Each structure stands twice: as C-alpha cells, then as structure tokens.
Amino acid sequence: MADPSPDRDFHRKHGFSPVINVNGTMTGLGASRAVPQAIAAVAEIMPHFVDMHELQSHASMVIQDLTGAEAGFVTASAAAGLSLAVAGCMTGLDPARAEQLPVATGDKCRVPVQMGHLCHYGAAIEQAIALTGATCVTVGQSTQVLDHQLAAALSENVAAAVYVVSHHVVEYGQIPLKRFCEICHAANVPVIVDAASEYDLRGFLRDGADLVLYSGHKFLGGPTSGIVAGRRDLVKAAYIQNLGIGRGMKVGKESIFGVMAALKAWKIRDHDAIRALEAEALSSWLRAVEGFEGVTATIHPDVTHNPLDRLKLAVDPALAGASAGAIGLALSRHDPPIIVRDHEVELGYIQLDPCNLAPGQAPVVAKALAEAFRNAAAGLLSEPDLNESRNQGIRSYLEWG
Ligand SMILES: *Cc1c(COP(=O)(O)O)cnc(C)c1O
C-alpha cells in the first residue's frame, strides 16, 4: 500500500527501509522523532565554538528548573549516565581516583541492586555498573526482595545503590523507592535511580533519590543524550568522570544544546492535545479489529504510570486462525513494515504504542490490522518461531556488516 508521506520520501531518497513504529521508543529504530525545537538547536550550535563547561552550566540550570534538582549535566545516554553516576559515588571529587577507574581501589566499590531490577535495555544494568570497576551485588530473589536483605547488602564497601524504574523490571515483590531510600540513607548510602524512560522529571528526587538518570532521546524527543540530575556534590563527582571512563561516552555540544531545547519544549508542550491524538489513534485501531473472532482488544495504561495508553490485542489462535505472534509477524511484513510491541508475545498478546507515530500513520496501521485479522481468519498467516524471534536482536548484530 503506497504511503505518500514525508517520512516515506525520506527513506526513499536515501535508500533506507521505511518503518512505522508502534512499539515505543526504541534504540534499534532510532529512539524517537526529535521535536522541532531540538532539531533547530542542534543546527544552530554546530558551526560555533563554545566553552563546554559553560554550556553544561546552562544545561544544569535548565535541568534544575525541570527536575527540581540541585544540579545536573548532560551525557551521551542514560546508560552512560548510570556508569558516570556510579563512578562519581565511588570517587567523590577526587580526580586521581577518577583517573584510576575501572581499577577500583577505594573502599566504595559495591553497588546493590534488587534482583527484579536487573533488566536489559539493549545492554545489561550490571554491565553499566561493572564498567566503572564496581561490583554489582544482587539483592533478594527475582520476585521477592525484603528490607533486611537490602540492609545487609549495604553493610560494607558500598558506593551507591541502584534503583530501576521501567516496564522491564519485575512489577511486584520489589522494595518501593521511598522505602528503598529510607533504608539506604540510614546506612549513609546514596540512591541512584535509572528513570531513563520515565516522564516524571520530579517525583523520584522528591521520593528520596540522590541522583536520577533520564534519556534525552526518549519521550523528551531530544538528540541522543542522557541527563544526570540530583544532589550537587554527587552531580559534580559524576561530572568529573569525563576526565576518565566518561571520555569514551563523550557528549557533543549539539546534544547538550539540543536536549536543553527539548527540555524547554517539554515544559510548554500541549500534553493534553498529544494525548487526545494518541487516544484517537487507539480508538481507530480498536474499531479496526471489532467483529473479528478471537481477538480481545483493550486499552491499558502504562505500567510505570507514564501518561500513555497502549492497545493490547490478546489473540486466541483457535478462534482467530492465528496467534498474536503471527499477527505481529504479518504487520512486520506489511509495506511499510509496522513494528509492534511484542516482548510478551508468548503470553498470547501484542501491544500497539501510539506515542511515536508520524502524521498520517495511524490510519495505515488501522487498515493493516484489519487486513492481518482477515488473513488470519482465512488461514493465510504463517506462525513465527518464537525461539527465533527471541534471539533476533543478537542475530541482527552478528549478521551486520
Ligand atoms: C532506555 C533505557 C536505558 C538506556 O537509555 P539510553 O539513554 O538509551 O542509554 C537505561 N535504563 C532503562 C530503564 C531504559 O529504559
């Protein structure tokens, strides 16, 4: 089906494969569509020299304004921010120690994390911690972590404790953030919150986090970047890591200036209007699958309370003629490919996320959905090999180049 959109024109012009992203903010698809203010800021700063410390001071003011933090700076990504934040908690403001990392000789070299928080966002949380030379210490079991277990893990040589807020973490049985902070603070251990994908720029600091990390290129729609915000002494200690392990995670002037613009734009964005557009897309997709047998379509709020709803399509293969996985596969073979949210597909459902749609794409998705369910009912869809799909991310890396 022809899709005469500016998005499609771009791909055609450069020989890139087009894609409609109803998965969510995905590194593998280029993160997000940048907001116009960020695009303009990147272009504006590129031809100029600028004192980078001065630029980061300006960024700190913008970050303070939006997060309520004492200070902040911009880094290459939230993952980089996690490594720098941990490193800062290990070295404090001592440049000699920062230069030594990842050889960790000090007394602060252990980093407890609840087992249910050890997720993978494209790489593993433990590895972002281990890059500093610190040792990630697992607390509790996958679905149950108790207060005394965290308290025990804080008893010796601890640099900081890491808390992850994400739909990737186990949703129950973990210590909630406020309690986590109380226990850590009683042991004089700072808490680093990885909130890479969260819309709430203030709540985690308010709940006790000492440092919090955000992605600049996810919901904010900035250039590739990460934000480190929080206590001034710890932000400064994380910042000096740019002398050491942070050098390979260097952030450019364009990302700093671009994410400053994205943050300012976030503050004045018409969030209600955007939600209304997303709601419209969701209800058009609901209507598109109405009347097909074996599909239960429901709208669900985001699990980490971001102001975002998604459409969940639970599919009964016996009635629909194909599984949820087969529907996802058919959509991925649509022209242009439609990439759905399928990380829980073995549970019998896929999800559609409207937050990264380009103008004009929602009706294309609606039509493709109806077509996929029609083909399923006619017995025309092939079933995916779920083991293959699960390992696809690794294969894409190995097959590249
Ligand atoms: C996306 C994500 C990251 C990585 O963010 P980047 O800015 O892309 O490095 C880290 N942690 C969580 C929980 C994430 O969702």
PDBQT file of the ligand as one rigid body, heavy atoms in Angstrom, charges set to zero:
ROOT
HETATM    1  C1  LIG A 501      16.274   3.038  27.665  1.00  0.00    +0.000 C 
HETATM    2  C2  LIG A 501      16.752   2.693  28.992  1.00  0.00    +0.000 A 
HETATM    3  C3  LIG A 501      18.098   2.838  29.320  1.00  0.00    +0.000 A 
HETATM    4  C4  LIG A 501      19.098   3.287  28.320  1.00  0.00    +0.000 C 
HETATM    5  O1  LIG A 501      18.861   4.610  27.939  1.00  0.00    +0.000 OA
HETATM    6  P1  LIG A 501      19.819   5.268  26.866  1.00  0.00    +0.000 P 
HETATM    7  O2  LIG A 501      19.637   6.730  27.063  1.00  0.00    +0.000 OA
HETATM    8  O3  LIG A 501      19.347   4.811  25.533  1.00  0.00    +0.000 OA
HETATM    9  O4  LIG A 501      21.196   4.808  27.178  1.00  0.00    +0.000 OA
HETATM   10  C5  LIG A 501      18.508   2.558  30.596  1.00  0.00    +0.000 A 
HETATM   11  N1  LIG A 501      17.627   2.131  31.520  1.00  0.00    +0.000 NA
HETATM   12  C6  LIG A 501      16.331   1.972  31.247  1.00  0.00    +0.000 A 
HETATM   13  C7  LIG A 501      15.408   1.528  32.333  1.00  0.00    +0.000 C 
HETATM   14  C8  LIG A 501      15.842   2.248  29.983  1.00  0.00    +0.000 A 
HETATM   15  O5  LIG A 501      14.538   2.097  29.696  1.00  0.00    +0.000 OA
ENDROOT
TORSDOF 0
